Each structure stands twice: as structure tokens, then as C-alpha cells.
């Protein structure tokens, strides 16, 4: 596959990859983000304060990747949420709803055994590239 049909998305406003993957890929009309955990880009550490703060940080990280690719949270069409503990679903969902107030994207939420760096949540997203 030629790099002319897929563009690697990098931004200093989101955490650096902690493995052999790209934070985002833009191809055609779509942007695909890698799963994001609640890492604060400046420190490289998971934000403190529990599931609410981690959810906010994850969605900010996704927002920055999408903006770098010419999209935004408004253009997200699908997310997958990975929770370490499904008992935190309601608390996560309240924060998630703040970021997707109108016409929220399709979403899948699953509980997983563990996440990188001991994170409580990871989210990936698929968005449309905004065309003006």
C-alpha cells in the first residue's frame, strides 16, 4: 500500500505511541485512531483521579488526533470503549456524553482483563474527514 493513500497522523498534543503503531491514519474520507488511554502527553503518565479524569483525557487525546487529521469529535461515526471494570460504565458514560452531546456516534463497550499502563479505559474512534 502506498503512503499516498494513507497518511500517518502525528501530533505533540496527544501521547506518543507506546508500541509499533500510529496514533492515527487518514485514508480517503476516514480517520482511524489507535486506542487511546488517559496519558497526559506532557508527562507520559496516566492522569490521576479515576475513571472520570481518564475518560476526559482519552477523549481529549482523540480530539487532538482528529483535529490534526482535519476532523473533529463532531465527525466521529464509531467508537469502541474498553473498560477494565464494567461497574464504572455509568461514571464513564456521563463524561463521554459531555463530549458527544448531539448525534453521538455508534459505540461498542466491552470489559477487558487489563489495559496498557494499568489504565481504566481505552477508546478508539473512526471519524469522517471534514470537508468544507
C-alpha positions in Angstrom: 0.0 0.0 0.0 1.4 3.4 -1.0 1.6 6.1 1.6 -0.2 8.4 -0.8 -3.5 6.6 0.1 -2.8 6.6 3.8 -1.4 9.4 5.8 0.2 8.8 9.2 -1.2 11.3 11.8 1.2 12.6 14.5 0.7 15.5 16.9 2.5 16.7 20.0 -0.9 17.3 21.6 -1.5 13.6 22.0 0.7 10.9 23.7 3.4 9.3 21.7 2.7 5.7 20.7 3.9 3.2 23.3 4.4 0.5 20.7 4.8 -0.1 17.0 1.6 1.7 15.8 0.5 5.2 14.6 -1.8 7.4 16.7 -4.0 7.9 13.7 -4.3 7.0 10.0 -6.1 9.1 7.5 -7.3 7.5 4.3 -9.8 8.8 1.8 -12.8 10.2 3.8 -11.9 8.5 7.1 -9.6 8.9 10.1 -8.9 5.9 12.3 -7.4 6.5 15.7 -5.4 4.0 17.6 -6.8 3.1 21.0 -6.1 6.0 23.4 -5.6 5.7 27.2 -5.6 8.5 29.7 -2.0 9.5 29.2 -1.1 13.2 29.7 1.1 14.0 26.7 3.4 16.3 28.6 4.3 13.7 31.3 3.7 10.4 29.6 1.8 9.2 32.7 -1.8 8.2 33.2 -3.9 11.1 34.6 -4.8 10.7 38.2 -8.4 11.0 39.6 -10.2 7.8 38.5 -12.4 6.9 35.6 -13.9 10.3 35.0 -10.5 12.0 34.6 -9.1 9.2 32.5 -12.2 9.3 30.2 -11.8 13.1 29.8 -8.1 12.7 28.9 -8.7 9.8 26.5 -11.3 11.9 24.6 -9.1 15.0 24.6 -6.3 12.8 23.1 -8.6 11.5 20.4 -9.8 15.1 19.8 -6.3 16.3 19.1 -5.5 13.4 16.8 -8.7 14.0 14.8 -8.0 17.8 14.6 -4.5 17.1 13.3 -6.1 15.0 10.6 -8.7 17.6 9.6 -11.6 16.2 11.5 -13.2 16.6 15.0 -15.3 14.8 17.6 -18.3 16.1 15.8 -17.4 13.8 12.8 -16.9 10.6 14.8 -19.1 7.8 13.4 -18.0 4.9 15.6 -16.1 4.3 18.9 -15.1 1.3 20.8 -14.7 1.7 24.6 -12.7 -0.8 26.5 -13.3 -0.7 30.3 -11.2 -2.6 32.9 -14.3 -2.6 35.2 -17.9 -2.5 33.8 -19.0 -1.3 37.2 -17.5 2.1 36.1 -19.7 2.2 33.0 -22.2 4.8 34.4 -19.4 7.2 35.5 -17.6 6.8 32.2 -20.8 7.4 30.3 -21.6 10.7 32.0 -18.2 12.1 30.9 -18.5 10.5 27.4 -21.9 12.2 27.0 -20.3 15.6 27.6 -18.1 15.1 24.6 -20.9 13.8 22.3 -23.9 16.0 23.2 -25.7 15.8 19.9 -26.0 12.9 17.4 -23.5 10.7 19.2 -21.6 8.1 17.2 -22.3 4.4 17.2 -20.5 2.7 20.1 -19.4 -0.7 21.4 -18.4 -1.0 25.1 -16.6 -4.1 26.4 -14.9 -5.1 29.6 -11.3 -6.3 29.3 -9.0 -8.1 31.6 -6.3 -5.4 31.5 -5.1 -2.3 29.6 -1.7 -0.8 28.9 0.0 1.0 31.9 -2.9 -0.1 34.2 -5.3 2.2 32.5 -9.0 2.0 33.5 -10.2 2.9 30.0 -9.2 2.8 26.3 -11.1 4.2 23.4 -10.6 4.1 19.6 -12.5 6.1 17.0 -13.4 6.2 13.4 -14.3 9.6 12.0 -15.1 11.3 8.7 -12.6 13.9 7.4 -14.4 17.2 7.5 -14.9 18.7 4.0 -16.0 22.4 3.9 
